[in-house]
Amino acid sequence: MARLAVALALAAGAQAFMAPVTTQPAKTVVYGKGGELRDRIATVGNTQKITEAMRLVAAAKVRRAQEAVLQTRPFSETLQSVFLGLIDQLGKEPIDIPLLETREVKKVTLLAMSGDRGLCGSYNTYIIKKTEARKQELEAQGIEVEIVPVGTKVAGYFRRRGVEFPSEYNCPQVPTAEFAAAVSSEMLNKFLDGETDKVELIYTQFVSLIASAPKLKTLLPLSKTGLEAAEDEMFELTTEDGELAVETTPLDAPEAKEFPKDTIFEQDPIAILNGILPLYLDGQILRSLQEAVASELASRMQSMQSASDNAKDLKKSLSQTYNRIRQAGVTQEILEIVAGASASE
């Protein structure tokens, strides 16, 4: 017992005597690195909070975009139903409607819709690639191509490659009927004035929260058999088991409105058609803008979710490294104390 008490006293004395010389450099190295890790862990934690907040904001905006599409859908269906009904009413008579005129294609206008901001994954990249591929395809056929960009991302890409635009637009986060009408009016004037023979729309179709697809459709000239594509779908954002989910419903083409055979029109049916079709074109552009914005927001949601998950994993890894460094520092101090006690015996 006496020898044990002497050994403990010597160990305590050795610790007090050797601490300024031996342990101080070790503390400087360990806790200096530990301090850097603490700062980095805090930074990653703050980044995670920001990305999670951005994800929630995008989710709320996706819901609003969905509601906007649902609200504009009945108007679009009614216009097409009346359009088809008037076509049936006219029967096989020749229809002189400029927007239905098909002519030899020598020049095509590509109306490309992208976003104005980044942090949305590959959303803008897909639209740019789709537009560039279509441009090259048409030029290979000897057709002149002009691009009218809606969104700064697609505009910036082609501008850096020396492409000039007759006009360009920013992509609104909340598309309005006034904005769609302005774009539609320019496309109509180009087509009716003979400046272009065909107008094609390139936009991103909303498929689900984790998927979207760039889509190409012809705006002008319009078709006599209906303006909705067979593969068009309506999306609806819902919740399932506490998680966001999307339900899609295939859209059936509206049926032609039946007019009694003795119906007397106050205006000529052709004049009515000429008034309906520009309105329908406005609606098509508005809906495409809404779907494009919804796709961008959904892509941003997924990007921010991935960023949040990566930040969480990085924070966990850094915390483990920090704990190992602290443990190593404590172990080193214990070993130095024991070594000092052994040397003093």
Stockholm file with secondary structure:
# STOCKHOLM 1.0

chainA/1-345         MARLAVALALAAGAQAFMAPVTTQPAKTVVYGKGGELRDRIATVGNTQKITEAMRLVAAAKVRRAQEAVLQTRPFSETLQSVFLGLIDQLGKEPIDIPLLETREVKKVTLLAMSGDRGLCGSYNTYIIKKTEARKQELEAQGIEVEIVPVGTKVAGYFRRRGVEFPSEYNCPQVPTAEFAAAVSSEMLNKFLDGETDKVELIYTQFVSLIASAPKLKTLLPLSKTGLEAAEDEMFELTTEDGELAVETTPLDAPEAKEFPKDTIFEQDPIAILNGILPLYLDGQILRSLQEAVASELASRMQSMQSASDNAKDLKKSLSQTYNRIRQAGVTQEILEIVAGASASE
#=GR chainA/1-345 SS CHHHHHHHHHHHHHHHHHIIIIIHHHHHHHHHHHHHHHHHHHHHHHHHHHHHHHHHHHHHHHHHHHHHHHHHHHHHHHHHHHHHHHHHHHTTSCCCCGGGCCCCCSEEEEEEECCSCCCSTTHHHHHHHHHHHHHHHHHHTTCEEEEEEESHHHHHHHHTTTCCCSCCBCCCSSCCHHHHHHHHHHHHHHHHTTSCSEEEEEEEEEEETTEEEEEEEEEESCCTTCSSCTTCEEEEEEEETTEEEEEEEECCCCCCCCCCTTCCCSSCHHHHHHHHHHHHHHHHHHHHHHHHHHHHHHHHHHHHHHHHHHHHHHHHHHHHHHHHHHHHHHHHHHHHHHHHHHHHC
#=GC SS_cons         CHHHHHHHHHHHHHHHHHIIIIIHHHHHHHHHHHHHHHHHHHHHHHHHHHHHHHHHHHHHHHHHHHHHHHHHHHHHHHHHHHHHHHHHHHTTSCCCCGGGCCCCCSEEEEEEECCSCCCSTTHHHHHHHHHHHHHHHHHHTTCEEEEEEESHHHHHHHHTTTCCCSCCBCCCSSCCHHHHHHHHHHHHHHHHTTSCSEEEEEEEEEEETTEEEEEEEEEESCCTTCSSCTTCEEEEEEEETTEEEEEEEECCCCCCCCCCTTCCCSSCHHHHHHHHHHHHHHHHHHHHHHHHHHHHHHHHHHHHHHHHHHHHHHHHHHHHHHHHHHHHHHHHHHHHHHHHHHHHC
//
